[in-house]
Amino acid sequence: MNDTETSTVHLDPQNWPVRAVGTDAMAVLGLVFAFVLFPLGIAFSALGLRNTRRDGTRGRGLALAGMTVSLLQVAAIAALILWAAFGADS
């Protein structure tokens, strides 16, 4: 570019503000806590699902995985309690 040419930048105020779409922190925490403390995994995963829908952030799959792992642990504990109460004598 020489001295006689000018550079023009076109800014479109219709597209402001531009924000980067990141991964939702609650969805990540939901998956992490699903393996550590499943009640917190359920809570954080539910918040992550809500946030990904409301804000359009990424991480819906992480939140679904956290919810699935947490609920599978609840089902396993319920099955163990029922087995201990009714099936241990057989």
C-alpha positions as CSV (number, residue, x, y, z in Angstrom):
1,M,0.0,0.0,0.0
2,N,1.4,3.4,-0.9
3,D,0.7,6.8,0.6
4,T,-2.2,7.6,-1.7
5,E,-4.2,4.5,-0.9
6,T,-6.3,4.5,2.2
7,S,-7.6,1.6,4.2
8,T,-11.3,1.5,5.1
9,V,-12.7,-0.6,7.9
10,H,-16.5,-1.1,7.8
11,L,-18.1,-1.5,11.2
12,D,-21.6,-2.9,11.3
13,P,-23.3,-1.7,14.5
14,Q,-26.1,-4.2,13.8
15,N,-23.8,-7.1,14.8
16,W,-22.5,-5.5,18.1
17,P,-21.7,-6.7,20.6
18,V,-19.8,-9.7,19.3
19,R,-19.1,-12.1,22.0
20,A,-17.2,-15.4,22.0
21,V,-19.3,-18.4,22.7
22,G,-17.5,-20.5,25.2
23,T,-18.2,-23.7,27.1
24,D,-20.5,-23.3,30.1
25,A,-18.7,-23.8,33.4
26,M,-21.7,-25.3,35.1
27,A,-21.8,-28.1,32.4
28,V,-18.2,-28.9,33.0
29,L,-18.7,-28.9,36.8
30,G,-21.7,-31.1,36.3
31,L,-19.7,-33.8,34.6
32,V,-16.8,-33.5,37.1
33,F,-19.1,-33.8,40.1
34,A,-21.0,-36.6,38.6
35,F,-18.0,-38.8,39.3
36,V,-17.2,-37.3,42.7
37,L,-20.4,-36.2,44.4
38,F,-23.4,-37.2,42.3
39,P,-26.0,-34.9,44.0
40,L,-23.8,-31.9,43.1
41,G,-23.5,-33.5,39.6
42,I,-27.2,-33.4,39.2
43,A,-27.5,-29.8,40.4
44,F,-24.6,-28.5,38.3
45,S,-25.7,-30.5,35.2
46,A,-29.3,-29.0,35.5
47,L,-27.8,-25.5,35.7
48,G,-25.6,-26.3,32.7
49,L,-28.5,-27.5,30.7
50,R,-30.4,-24.3,31.5
51,N,-27.5,-22.1,30.7
52,T,-26.7,-23.7,27.4
53,R,-30.3,-23.3,26.3
54,R,-30.7,-19.8,27.6
55,D,-27.3,-18.3,26.7
56,G,-26.4,-20.4,23.7
57,T,-23.1,-21.4,25.2
58,R,-21.5,-24.7,24.3
59,G,-21.4,-27.7,26.7
60,R,-24.9,-29.2,26.4
61,G,-23.4,-32.6,25.7
62,L,-21.2,-32.3,28.8
63,A,-24.2,-31.4,30.9
64,L,-26.2,-34.3,29.5
65,A,-23.4,-36.7,30.2
66,G,-23.1,-35.4,33.8
67,M,-26.8,-35.8,34.4
68,T,-26.8,-39.3,32.9
69,V,-23.8,-40.5,35.0
70,S,-25.3,-38.9,38.2
71,L,-28.8,-40.5,37.6
72,L,-27.2,-43.9,36.9
73,Q,-25.5,-43.7,40.2
74,V,-28.8,-42.9,41.9
75,A,-30.4,-45.9,40.2
76,A,-27.5,-48.1,41.2
77,I,-27.7,-47.1,44.8
78,A,-31.5,-47.5,44.9
79,A,-31.1,-51.0,43.4
80,L,-28.4,-51.9,46.0
81,I,-30.7,-50.7,48.8
82,L,-33.7,-52.7,47.4
83,W,-31.4,-55.8,47.0
84,A,-30.2,-55.4,50.6
85,A,-33.7,-55.0,51.9
86,F,-35.5,-57.7,50.0
87,G,-33.1,-60.0,48.2
88,A,-30.2,-60.6,50.5
89,D,-31.9,-63.5,52.3
90,S,-32.5,-65.5,49.2
